[in-house]
Amino acid sequence: MKKRKNHSPEFKARVALEAIREEMTLAELSKKYGVHPTQIGTWKRAAIDNMATAFTRRGAAPEQVSAADVDKLHSKIGQLVVERDFLAEASHQLLGTRGKKW
């Protein structure tokens, strides 16, 4: 059984770029680099699909979460913890097991 090859991102980018240029067929690239043609096609698609991210502004602020959303999530977490503890206690009483806690 062969060990799987882990290719570096630079290698994948180089092969994908050659595939995008279409100067050689996928079969020729496969023979040149020792990678299956399907894999080269996958890298090519990924490169094309993610090309727009190369042109996004660096340091662009990530989407901000409002304080109201954080408060809503904290209250939901609290509610779920209370429900979990209640159900755990109820199941312990039904099953007759005491002292076991999450």
N, C-alpha and C positions, 0 to 999 in steps of 0.2 A: 504494500500500500504506500503510495507516494505521500510525502508531507506537503501540506498546502503552502503555496508561496504567498508571502506578504509583500506586496509591491508598495513602494513609497509613493506619496502623493505626487512628487515631482515626476516619477516614472509614468504614472497614470496620466498626468497632464500632457507629457510629451507624446505619448502614444495617442491620446485622444486628439491632440492638436493635429497630428499627422493624419488621423482618420478624418478629421473635419476638412483638411486641405484636399483630400481625395486624390492625391497624387499616386497612391498605391491602393490596391484593393484590400479589403479586410483580411483576405487569405494571405496576401503578400505580407501585410503587417504582422499577421499571426506568426508566419514563418520567421520573419525578421526578429521579432521580440520574444517568441516562445510563449505567447499568450493565446488562448482560444479566441476565435473571431467573435463569438457571442459576447465575451467579456469586453473586447475592444468596443463593440457596439454599445454596450451598457455604459462604458466610460465616456464614449462620444456623446450619448444622450444626456448623461449627467453634466458634462461640461457645457453643453448647449443650454440646458435647462437652468443652470446656475450662473450663466455668464453675466446676467444683469446685476448680480451682487457685487461684481468687480467695480461697478460704477456707482454704488451707493456711497453717500457721504460717510467718511470715517468720523467716528466720534458722534454720530447722530444719536440724540437722546433716545433711549428705549422708551417704549410706551409707559407713561406714568400711571400708577395705581392711586386712585383717590383715597383719602382717609375714610370716606363713607364706605367704600368697598371693603377696606381692611376691617372696619368695625363690624360690617355685616358678616364677613367671614369669621371673625373671632366669635361673634354670637352664635353662629351656626356650629362652630367647633364645640363651644360650650354646651349647646343643646345636644349634640351627638354624644358627648362624653357622659352627660347625665343619663341619656337613654341607654347607652351601653352599660353603665354601672347598674342601672335599674334592672335591665334584662339579665345581667350576669347574676345579680342577687336573686332574682326570681327563679332563674334556672337552678341555682344552687339549692334553693329551698325545695323546689320540685324534685330534684334528684337526691336530696338529702346529703349533699356534700357541703361542708362548711369550711371556712378558713382558706379555701383556694381562691385566689384573686388573679386577675389578669396579669 
